[in-house]
Amino acid sequence: METIPGPDGFLLQRLDPLFAAQQKLSDFLVADEARDPSSKILDPATWKKLPKREAITLVEAILRRLNWLWEHDAELDTAHLARTRLIQPMRVLYTIKLPCTEADLRSMLELTAPLLGKIAPDGPVDYVTEFVKRHELTPELCASLRTFQDAMTDTASGGQASMQSIRQRVHMLLWMDEWEPLDPARCWSECIRRDFRAMTGERRAAWRGLLKHLRGNAPPKMPSGWARDAEPHLAAVGLEDFRRQFCVWFAPFQSGQPLPLSVAGSHVLKGLLWYASLTKDQDVRESALWLLDVKWKQKRNTVKSMIALEVFGITKEELLARSLIKPEARVSALGFLEKVLKTQFMHTAGRVVVDHEGDETIVQGELHFYRVNRSTRRIERASDNAVLELDWPVVPDSLRMTLRRECDSDDQLMLRAHLLMNDSFFGRFFVASKR
């Protein structure tokens, strides 16, 4: 099979269905090499004008290429530059509303999973969320979502708020997995999943629409847009059927027994309370207030769902009085000042002491002292005399824009020394040398 090496080392196969897309990416890398990605912004216009199917193919091609570049990172000196460049058009493509098929989504999820510590996960989840508004989940798509969810560790790339939102959305998508075995010990909401699976025909379709509208990343108060979109789902189910099921599902709250509550279950509870408020039905309201008698096994998942009782006039003060939520932690002015000072100290604790009789520099980090020899460019940890080097495979691309694999200059030595000043964080990128 004929292969063509790309400028990043990636081998293009002429018989590969993605050959044209990979060739386009190779041409992009060549053209973009003269542009400094750290100081100039990629012009998105060219990418946004692409046909939708070509854009989907390019997303897959970029993800496959990023995985290959990480797999061969040890062999390639400039893999991080190629990855940094490729991520830019991918971000642009993710802003386009693409008509993804189930196969497209499964590919995106499974190709993104190994990269979650290195790239943001937003795109695939956004597309799945849009897809399920018009289509149903399948066992295969749920399996891909679980692979994606399992890869979402605390070190996954992305801001904390963004990651939390994505986790919540994935939790809710998988709550609608109709093929996962039920486990009553997992969450109170398993009774809803059980009853839904027993429904048939038009009734099942109506309830599916209502339950699919529940959100994992909903704000504290019910948005008007959510309520407007919820009305047709509630009408399709019908007030009588909603009242009957709502009372059945909320009845356990009066049992006096501690009930389990998962992350997804807390979002389901909140959404059902919002639906209940839209009915303006007195019987539904009385059933909703049974929640005031509930006992939960897991307190950590309850706050947002309990505060949803606000739609029925229940205040935070009443929830506090019943110990259904905990008081918000308040930081005094003095405590806030101490926190600021501590943060500033953490960023300025490292210092450099120069030995003027030799060429050795002593670096004080937050955890250890280090000896930095300027002539040999050798760094030793003072506590055990271990010689430290960059653990290059785990160094993120953002640092590789300034760091090099080898410590081959005074500038590179000083960059390493400055990282070790904040060794409580950057120390993870160093390893004791075996030489």
C-alpha positions as a printed Julia matrix, in Angstrom:
435×3 Matrix{Float64}:
   0.0    0.0    0.0
   1.48   3.36  -1.04
   2.19   5.7    1.86
   2.97   9.41   1.85
   4.69  10.93   4.89
   3.09  14.08   6.21
   5.08  17.07   7.51
   4.43  15.85  11.07
   5.57  12.28  10.35
   2.03  10.9    9.98
   1.83   8.36   7.16
  -1.02   8.89   4.71
  -2.43   5.75   3.07
  -3.88   6.23  -0.42
  -6.54   3.57   0.2
  -7.59   5.14   3.52
 -11.18   6.52   3.32
  -9.81   9.57   5.14
  -6.95  10.09   2.68
  -8.35  13.32   1.19
  -9.0   14.75   4.65
  -5.52  13.79   5.86
  -3.97  15.35   2.75
  -5.86  18.56   3.51
  -4.49  18.49   7.06
  -0.95  17.95   5.75
  -1.34  20.95   3.44
  -2.65  22.97   6.38
   0.34  22.03   8.55
   2.79  23.07   5.81
   1.02  26.4    5.25
   0.62  27.03   8.96
   4.24  26.3    9.83
   5.21  29.89   9.04
   2.51  31.21  11.37
   3.36  31.45  15.07
   0.42  29.66  16.78
   1.22  31.26  20.14
   0.77  34.83  18.9
  -1.61  34.76  15.94
  -5.17  33.53  15.66
  -6.23  31.06  13.0
  -8.63  32.52  10.43
 -11.76  30.38  10.86
 -13.53  31.49   7.67
 -12.07  28.79   5.39
 -13.03  25.98   7.78
 -16.54  27.28   8.44
 -17.35  27.33   4.72
 -16.64  23.63   4.24
 -19.49  21.26   3.31
 -20.93  19.69   6.48
 -19.98  16.13   5.57
 -16.4   17.19   4.79
 -16.24  18.98   8.15
 -17.33  15.79   9.96
 -14.7   13.78   8.1
 -12.04  16.33   9.01
 -12.93  16.09  12.7
 -12.39  12.33  12.58
  -9.15  12.79  10.63
  -7.82  15.28  13.19
  -8.72  13.03  16.12
  -7.04  10.02  14.5
  -3.97  12.09  13.74
  -3.78  13.48  17.29
  -3.94   9.96  18.7
  -1.17   8.85  16.32
   1.0   11.84  17.27
   0.68  10.99  20.95
   1.38   7.3   20.32
   4.61   8.25  18.48
   5.5   11.21  20.66
   8.81   9.69  21.8
   9.99   9.39  18.2
   9.0   12.89  17.06
  10.71  16.07  18.22
   8.0   18.43  16.95
   4.84  16.39  17.56
   3.63  18.99  20.06
   3.78  21.72  17.39
   1.67  19.66  15.0
  -0.84  18.87  17.74
  -1.1   22.53  18.74
  -1.79  23.48  15.13
  -4.33  20.71  14.51
  -6.37  21.55  17.61
  -7.09  25.03  16.24
  -9.15  23.99  13.17
 -10.82  21.28  15.25
 -12.09  23.96  17.67
 -13.49  25.9   14.73
 -15.19  22.8   13.29
 -16.79  22.07  16.67
 -18.58  25.45  16.52
 -20.49  24.35  13.39
 -23.84  22.57  13.7
 -22.98  19.29  12.02
 -25.55  16.61  11.01
 -23.71  13.78  12.73
 -24.91  10.21  12.35
 -24.73   7.69  15.18
 -21.59   6.24  13.58
 -20.01   9.72  13.51
 -20.8   10.25  17.18
 -19.44   6.87  18.26
 -16.24   7.54  16.37
 -15.84  11.0   17.93
 -16.45   9.69  21.45
 -14.11   6.72  21.14
 -11.34   8.71  19.46
 -11.62  11.54  22.01
 -11.55   9.26  25.08
  -7.76   8.57  24.92
  -7.14  12.31  24.47
  -9.2   13.6   27.39
  -6.17  14.56  29.46
  -4.89  16.57  26.51
  -7.84  18.2   24.69
 -11.19  19.64  25.74
 -14.12  17.18  25.54
 -16.92  19.6   24.64
 -17.47  18.87  20.96
 -18.56  15.21  21.01
 -20.9   15.73  23.99
 -22.49  18.77  22.32
 -23.19  16.74  19.19
 -24.63  13.79  21.13
 -26.9   16.16  23.06
 -28.26  17.58  19.81
 -28.57  14.12  18.24
 -30.77  12.7   21.01
 -33.23  15.57  20.62
 -34.24  14.04  17.29
 -33.18  10.4   17.62
 -33.12   7.65  20.22
 -30.15   6.29  22.05
 -28.95   2.82  21.05
 -27.0    0.22  23.02
 -23.96   0.92  20.86
 -24.07   4.69  21.38
 -24.51   4.19  25.14
 -21.45   1.9   25.15
 -19.41   4.63  23.46
 -20.68   7.18  25.99
 -19.57   4.91  28.85
 -16.11   4.57  27.31
 -15.98   8.35  27.14
 -17.27   8.74  30.72
 -14.71   6.27  32.09
 -11.91   8.35  30.54
 -13.11  11.59  32.16
 -10.63  11.77  35.03
  -9.85  14.75  37.25
  -6.91  15.55  34.98
  -9.07  15.82  31.87
  -8.42  18.99  29.91
 -10.88  21.86  30.33
 -11.97  24.39  32.94
 -13.54  23.14  36.15
 -16.99  24.6   35.42
 -16.95  23.28  31.85
 -15.89  19.81  32.96
 -18.61  19.71  35.63
 -21.24  20.66  33.06
 -20.05  17.96  30.67
 -20.01  15.32  33.4
 -23.58  16.22  34.37
 -24.78  16.0   30.78
 -23.12  12.6   30.29
 -24.67  11.35  33.54
 -28.14  12.3   32.27
 -27.58  10.84  28.8
 -26.62   7.52  30.38
 -29.54   7.67  32.8
 -31.65   7.18  29.66
 -29.7    4.01  28.79
 -32.55   1.48  28.58
 -30.21  -1.51  28.37
 -28.2   -0.97  31.56
 -29.23  -3.38  34.35
 -31.28  -1.68  37.05
 -29.83  -1.39  40.54
 -32.25  -0.12  43.23
 -29.31   0.34  45.62
 -27.79   2.89  43.24
 -30.48   5.55  43.33
 -34.09   6.29  44.2
 -34.65   7.19  40.54
 -34.19   3.56  39.44
 -37.93   3.15  40.06
 -38.58   5.72  37.31
 -36.3    3.87  34.88
 -38.05   0.59  35.79
 -41.56   1.96  35.22
 -40.57   3.69  32.0
 -39.17   0.45  30.57
 -42.49  -1.26  31.3
 -44.43   1.32  29.27
 -45.49   0.62  25.68
 -46.74   2.37  22.56
 -47.66   6.04  22.51
 -47.48   6.3   26.29
 -43.86   5.19  26.25
 -43.04   7.66  23.46
 -44.66  10.54  25.38
 -42.8    9.74  28.6
 -39.54   9.31  26.71
 -39.9   12.85  25.35
 -40.59  14.21  28.83
 -37.67  12.4   30.46
 -35.25  13.27  27.66
 -35.97  16.94  28.34
 -34.52  16.68  31.87
 -31.17  18.43  32.0
 -28.01  17.63  33.89
 -26.53  21.12  33.67
 -29.66  23.11  34.48
 -29.23  26.42  36.39
 -30.55  26.86  39.97
 -33.81  28.44  38.81
 -36.1   27.2   36.05
 -35.33  29.07  32.79
 -38.31  30.36  30.86
 -37.0   28.61  27.75
 -36.93  25.26  29.54
 -40.51  25.73  30.73
 -41.68  26.71  27.25
 -40.15  23.59  25.71
 -41.44  21.41  28.57
 -45.12  22.3   28.06
 -45.63  20.14  24.93
 -43.99  17.13  26.64
 -46.25  17.53  29.66
 -49.3   17.86  27.43
 -48.32  14.7   25.52
 -48.13  12.69  28.77
 -51.34  14.22  30.11
 -52.06  15.61  33.57
 -53.77  12.47  34.89
 -50.93  10.13  33.94
 -48.29  12.58  35.18
 -50.1   12.98  38.51
 -50.38   9.23  38.96
 -46.74   8.46  38.18
 -45.43  11.47  40.09
 -47.25  10.35  43.26
 -45.93   6.79  42.87
 -42.34   7.94  42.39
 -42.38  10.44  45.27
 -44.12   8.07  47.72
 -40.81   6.57  49.02
 -39.92   9.98  50.46
 -42.48   9.33  53.22
 -41.03   5.94  54.15
 -38.61   7.25  56.75
 -35.92   4.98  55.28
 -32.61   6.46  54.02
 -32.75   6.5   50.23
 -29.81   6.42  47.79
 -29.36   9.37  45.45
 -26.95   9.41  42.5
 -25.73  12.46  40.61
 -28.14  11.73  37.76
 -30.96  11.08  40.24
 -30.55  14.53  41.75
 -30.98  16.1   38.31
 -34.03  13.92  37.61
 -35.57  15.0   40.9
 -34.99  18.66  40.15
 -36.47  18.37  36.65
 -39.57  16.52  37.85
 -40.2   19.23  40.43
 -40.07  21.81  37.66
 -42.53  19.76  35.61
 -44.74  19.41  38.68
 -44.86  23.17  39.15
 -46.02  23.62  35.54
 -49.1   21.46  36.2
 -50.43  23.92  38.81
 -52.24  20.89  40.25
 -52.86  20.77  44.01
 -52.48  16.98  44.27
 -49.15  17.13  42.46
 -48.03  19.94  44.74
 -48.86  17.92  47.85
 -46.9   14.97  46.49
 -43.95  17.23  45.71
 -43.87  18.44  49.32
 -43.35  14.85  50.51
 -39.75  15.62  49.64
 -39.57  17.64  52.87
 -39.74  14.35  54.82
 -37.02  12.57  52.86
 -33.89  11.01  54.33
 -30.95  10.64  51.98
 -27.94   8.36  52.25
 -25.77  10.73  50.19
 -26.08  14.34  51.31
 -23.59  15.67  48.75
 -25.95  15.27  45.77
 -29.02  16.84  47.32
 -28.57  20.61  47.53
 -29.53  21.64  43.99
 -32.49  19.27  43.85
 -33.81  20.35  47.26
 -33.53  24.01  46.38
 -35.78  23.25  43.39
 -38.64  23.19  45.93
 -38.46  26.96  45.64
 -40.94  26.63  42.76
 -43.48  25.64  45.45
 -42.61  28.5   47.78
 -40.26  26.53  50.06
 -37.43  28.82  51.17
 -33.82  27.99  51.94
 -34.52  28.9   55.56
 -37.13  26.14  55.82
 -34.79  23.64  54.17
 -32.06  24.61  56.66
 -34.46  24.23  59.58
 -35.26  20.69  58.44
 -31.53  19.94  57.93
 -32.23  19.11  54.28
 -29.38  21.37  53.18
 -26.3   22.61  54.97
 -25.53  26.27  55.69
 -23.34  27.9   53.07
 -19.76  28.22  54.17
 -19.03  31.85  54.95
 -15.52  33.25  54.91
 -14.8   36.14  57.26
 -12.91  39.18  56.04
  -9.9   37.99  58.02
 -10.2   34.46  56.61
 -10.44  35.84  53.08
  -7.31  37.93  53.64
  -5.47  34.88  54.99
  -6.51  32.89  51.91
  -5.24  35.62  49.56
  -1.94  35.89  51.41
  -1.52  32.13  51.37
  -2.17  32.04  47.62
   0.34  34.8   47.0
   2.86  33.01  49.21
   2.43  29.8   47.23
   3.34  31.67  44.06
   6.34  33.48  45.55
   7.72  30.88  47.94
  10.35  29.63  45.5
  13.6   31.57  45.48
  17.05  31.22  44.01
  20.29  31.43  46.03
  23.48  31.73  43.95
  26.81  30.28  45.15
  29.23  32.9   43.86
  32.25  30.64  44.5
  31.09  28.08  42.0
  28.48  27.68  39.29
  25.83  26.03  41.45
  22.45  27.58  42.12
  20.19  26.49  44.97
  16.48  26.55  44.08
  13.87  26.43  46.84
  10.61  24.85  45.78
   7.45  24.39  47.78
   8.35  20.78  48.64
  12.12  20.4   48.15
  15.42  22.19  47.6
  17.29  21.63  44.34
  20.92  22.07  43.22
  21.22  23.43  39.69
  24.66  23.23  38.11
  25.07  25.72  35.3
  28.12  24.16  33.65
  26.81  20.58  33.53
  23.12  21.62  33.37
  22.41  19.01  35.97
  19.54  19.31  38.47
  19.66  17.37  41.75
  17.03  17.09  44.47
  18.85  17.97  47.69
  16.87  15.58  49.92
  18.05  12.39  48.17
  20.61  13.58  45.55
  18.37  12.24  42.77
  19.17  13.67  39.34
  16.01  15.07  37.78
  15.01  15.27  34.14
  11.81  16.2   32.38
   9.41  13.3   32.04
   8.85  14.34  28.45
   5.9   12.05  27.59
   3.74  13.68  30.29
   4.79  17.29  29.6
   1.71  19.05  28.12
   1.92  20.74  24.75
   1.38  24.17  26.34
   4.76  23.79  28.1
   6.45  22.25  25.08
   6.03  25.55  23.28
   8.9   26.87  25.45
  10.56  23.75  26.87
  12.68  21.36  24.83
  13.21  17.66  25.41
  16.93  18.18  26.13
  18.37  20.71  28.56
  20.79  22.08  25.98
  21.08  25.76  26.97
  21.17  28.05  29.98
  17.67  29.25  29.11
  16.33  25.68  29.2
  18.06  25.1   32.53
  16.49  28.22  34.03
  13.06  27.3   32.7
  13.31  23.98  34.54
  14.52  25.74  37.69
  11.54  28.09  37.63
   9.14  25.17  37.24
  10.69  23.52  40.29
  10.07  26.65  42.35
   6.44  25.55  42.15
   7.16  21.84  42.46
   3.88  21.06  44.23
   2.3   21.36  40.77
   5.09  21.22  38.16
   7.04  18.52  40.0
   4.8   15.93  38.32
   6.6   16.68  35.03
  10.01  15.6   36.39
  11.41  12.13  36.97
  14.57  10.8   38.59
  17.09   9.98  35.88
  18.21   6.36  35.41
  21.57   7.45  34.04
